[in-house]
Amino acid sequence: MTCLLQAGLWGVGIVGNCRRNGAVLLILVLLTGGIWYVTKGSTGNITQKPSTAREKDVPQISENATQRDSIRNETASSDNAAFLEEKAKASSLKFRVELLEKALAPKASAEAVEKWAEGVKTRNGALQFAMFSPGLKEQMLSSFEKLGGWVTGQSSPWVESYEISKGIPKTQDSFEFQVKFLMATSDGKGSMTNIVLVQRNKENWYISEIRTEDGHVLIP
């Protein structure tokens, strides 16, 4: 009892040895650490009783963490589904365009030039692009994608009509054509001439180069 009174009086860590009935009672009072409960036994071991306040907090933290993980997983799953849906749409659109271009693929050199000229007249960039060779498509794709809705040219001047000359053989698998566009504006009329080189690609013919009348390369 004397040891207990001294510990309470000083309010600091005091270890006292009190002997009663052959057993040792160890009492420790910690000013900043809370109360430690002592059990009496043959070995004199001290056991700590955990704070009940913290025990209540642990399940709550675990539950909140589980909820956050669940929300995070649901969000990731939703984002992944949206990504896959957009990817499927893009793949479907690409396949559809490829089929359309295959159907439009010209079987003769003059056909390639005529379809391209019609695309220029109607300001249809997709039709013009479809007449390009695979190599020219790679070079011009970014330029055509920057066009608003694949629309080429301007509202003025506009193309009223066009004239295509007879193709001149350049090699066994290539022809050169002159295409004269008859232009019109609110102030009058004019013309513009392009030189178009067409080459064979397997069973089809595609445009590989477009120049001005004076030899300046327009495309690529």
Backbone hydrogen bonds, N-H to C=O, Kabsch-Sander energy under -0.5 kcal/mol:
donor,donor_aa,acceptor,acceptor_aa,energy
5,L,1,M,-2.3
6,Q,2,T,-2.2
7,A,3,C,-2.0
8,G,4,L,-2.1
9,L,5,L,-2.0
10,W,6,Q,-2.2
11,G,7,A,-1.7
14,I,12,V,-0.7
16,G,14,I,-0.6
16,G,27,I,-0.6
18,C,16,G,-0.7
18,C,25,L,-0.9
20,R,18,C,-0.5
20,R,23,A,-1.5
23,A,20,R,-1.8
25,L,18,C,-1.6
25,L,23,A,-0.5
26,L,24,V,-0.6
27,I,16,G,-0.6
27,I,25,L,-0.6
30,L,28,L,-0.5
30,L,34,G,-0.8
31,L,29,V,-0.5
34,G,30,L,-0.7
36,W,28,L,-0.6
47,T,37,Y,-0.5
55,E,51,S,-1.2
56,K,52,T,-1.3
57,D,53,A,-1.0
58,V,54,R,-1.6
60,Q,56,K,-0.8
61,I,57,D,-2.3
62,S,58,V,-2.3
63,E,59,P,-2.2
64,N,60,Q,-2.3
65,A,61,I,-2.4
66,T,62,S,-2.0
67,Q,63,E,-2.2
68,R,64,N,-2.5
69,D,65,A,-2.4
70,S,66,T,-2.3
71,I,67,Q,-2.4
72,R,68,R,-2.6
73,N,69,D,-2.5
74,E,70,S,-2.3
75,T,71,I,-2.4
76,A,72,R,-2.4
77,S,73,N,-2.4
78,S,74,E,-2.2
79,D,75,T,-2.6
80,N,76,A,-2.4
81,A,77,S,-2.0
82,A,78,S,-2.2
83,F,79,D,-2.4
84,L,80,N,-2.4
85,E,81,A,-2.1
86,E,82,A,-2.3
87,K,83,F,-2.4
88,A,84,L,-2.2
89,K,85,E,-2.1
90,A,86,E,-2.5
91,S,87,K,-2.4
92,S,88,A,-2.3
93,L,89,K,-2.5
94,K,90,A,-2.4
95,F,91,S,-2.1
96,R,92,S,-2.2
97,V,93,L,-2.4
98,E,94,K,-2.3
99,L,95,F,-2.0
100,L,96,R,-2.1
101,E,97,V,-2.7
102,K,98,E,-2.0
103,A,99,L,-2.0
104,L,100,L,-1.7
105,A,101,E,-0.9
112,A,108,A,-1.5
113,V,109,S,-1.6
114,E,110,A,-2.3
115,K,111,E,-2.3
116,W,112,A,-1.9
117,A,113,V,-2.7
118,E,114,E,-2.1
119,G,115,K,-1.9
120,V,116,W,-2.0
121,K,117,A,-2.4
122,T,118,E,-2.4
123,R,120,V,-0.7
124,N,119,G,-2.6
125,G,123,R,-1.0
125,G,150,W,-2.4
128,Q,124,N,-1.8
129,F,125,G,-2.6
130,A,126,A,-1.8
131,M,127,L,-0.8
131,M,128,Q,-1.1
132,F,129,F,-1.6
133,S,207,I,-2.5
137,K,133,S,-2.5
138,E,134,P,-1.7
139,Q,135,G,-1.5
140,M,136,L,-2.1
141,L,137,K,-1.7
144,F,140,M,-2.2
145,E,141,L,-2.4
146,K,142,S,-1.1
147,L,144,F,-1.0
149,G,147,L,-1.0
150,W,147,L,-1.0
151,V,148,G,-0.9
152,T,123,R,-1.2
152,T,150,W,-0.5
154,Q,157,P,-0.5
158,W,184,A,-2.3
160,E,158,W,-0.6
160,E,182,L,-2.8
161,S,182,L,-1.1
163,E,180,K,-2.3
165,S,178,Q,-2.7
168,I,176,E,-2.8
170,K,174,S,-2.4
171,T,174,S,-1.3
174,S,171,T,-1.1
175,F,198,V,-2.6
176,E,168,I,-2.4
177,F,196,V,-2.9
179,V,177,F,-0.5
179,V,194,N,-3.0
180,K,163,E,-3.0
180,K,178,Q,-0.5
181,F,179,V,-0.6
181,F,192,M,-3.8
182,L,161,S,-2.6
182,L,180,K,-0.5
183,M,181,F,-0.7
183,M,190,G,-2.3
184,A,158,W,-2.1
185,T,188,G,-3.2
188,G,185,T,-0.5
190,G,183,M,-2.1
192,M,181,F,-2.1
194,N,179,V,-2.7
195,I,211,R,-3.0
196,V,177,F,-3.1
196,V,194,N,-0.6
197,L,209,E,-2.7
198,V,175,F,-3.2
198,V,196,V,-0.5
199,Q,206,Y,-3.0
200,R,173,D,-2.7
201,N,204,N,-3.8
204,N,201,N,-2.0
205,W,106,P,-1.9
206,Y,199,Q,-2.7
207,I,131,M,-3.1
208,S,197,L,-2.6
209,E,197,L,-1.2
210,I,219,I,-2.9
211,R,195,I,-2.9
212,T,216,H,-3.0
213,E,193,T,-0.9
215,G,212,T,-1.7
218,L,210,I,-2.7
219,I,210,I,-2.0
